[in-house]
Amino acid sequence: MKMMARSKNILEADFPDGKVLFNAATCRPYILNGTASAIWDLCRRPRDTAAIVRHLREGYGVSAARAGRDVKKFLAKMRRAGIMRREI
């Protein structure tokens, strides 16, 4: 089971349609839409990717395949950016 967690030193601010994250280590901002913001919020504590996918399926009414693809793609991008990390 893959557990994902937020990286340290990430600042966040809400805005009407999502959030803005700022990686203090790289000095780069990231803009999240509503769906990405929901994933970010779910990861306040380490969470397994299957639970994140279930939440998106239930909350947004999308298929398991689409939710799985979208979550994996988003988490991979956030890991590369240093925003999220795998929890062991």
C-alpha positions in Angstrom: 0.0 0.0 0.0 1.5 3.4 -1.0 1.1 6.0 1.6 1.4 9.7 0.6 2.1 12.6 2.8 2.8 16.3 2.5 6.3 17.5 2.3 7.6 19.8 5.0 8.0 23.6 4.4 5.0 23.9 2.1 2.9 27.0 2.6 -0.7 27.1 1.4 -3.3 29.7 0.8 -7.0 29.2 -0.2 -8.5 31.0 -3.1 -12.1 30.7 -4.5 -11.5 27.7 -6.9 -8.6 25.9 -5.2 -5.3 26.6 -3.4 -1.9 28.1 -4.0 1.0 26.1 -2.6 4.5 27.5 -2.2 7.5 25.2 -1.8 9.9 27.1 0.4 12.8 24.8 -0.5 12.6 25.6 -4.2 10.8 29.0 -4.0 8.2 27.8 -6.5 4.4 28.3 -6.4 1.9 25.7 -7.5 -1.8 26.4 -8.2 -4.3 23.7 -7.4 -7.8 23.4 -8.8 -10.6 22.1 -6.7 -9.9 18.4 -7.2 -6.2 18.7 -6.6 -7.0 20.8 -3.5 -9.2 18.0 -2.2 -6.3 15.5 -2.6 -4.0 17.9 -0.8 -6.5 18.3 2.1 -6.8 14.5 2.3 -3.1 14.2 2.8 -3.0 16.3 6.0 -1.9 13.0 7.5 -0.4 10.2 5.5 -3.0 8.5 3.4 -2.9 5.5 1.1 -3.6 6.1 -2.6 -6.6 3.7 -2.6 -8.3 5.9 0.0 -7.7 9.0 -2.1 -9.1 7.3 -5.2 -12.2 6.1 -3.2 -12.8 9.7 -2.0 -12.6 11.1 -5.5 -14.9 8.4 -6.9 -17.5 9.1 -4.2 -17.1 12.9 -4.1 -16.9 13.6 -7.8 -18.8 10.7 -9.3 -16.1 9.5 -11.6 -15.1 6.0 -12.6 -12.5 4.0 -10.7 -10.3 4.0 -13.7 -10.4 7.7 -14.2 -10.0 8.5 -10.5 -7.0 6.1 -10.3 -5.3 7.7 -13.3 -5.9 11.2 -12.1 -4.7 10.6 -8.6 -1.5 8.8 -9.7 -0.7 11.5 -12.2 -1.3 14.3 -9.7 0.7 12.5 -6.9 3.6 11.8 -9.3 3.7 15.4 -10.4 3.6 16.7 -6.8 6.4 14.2 -5.8 8.6 15.5 -8.6 7.9 19.1 -7.4 8.8 18.2 -3.8 5.3 19.0 -2.6 4.4 15.4 -1.6 6.4 12.5 -0.5 6.0 8.7 -0.1 5.6 7.7 3.5 7.2 4.3 4.4 
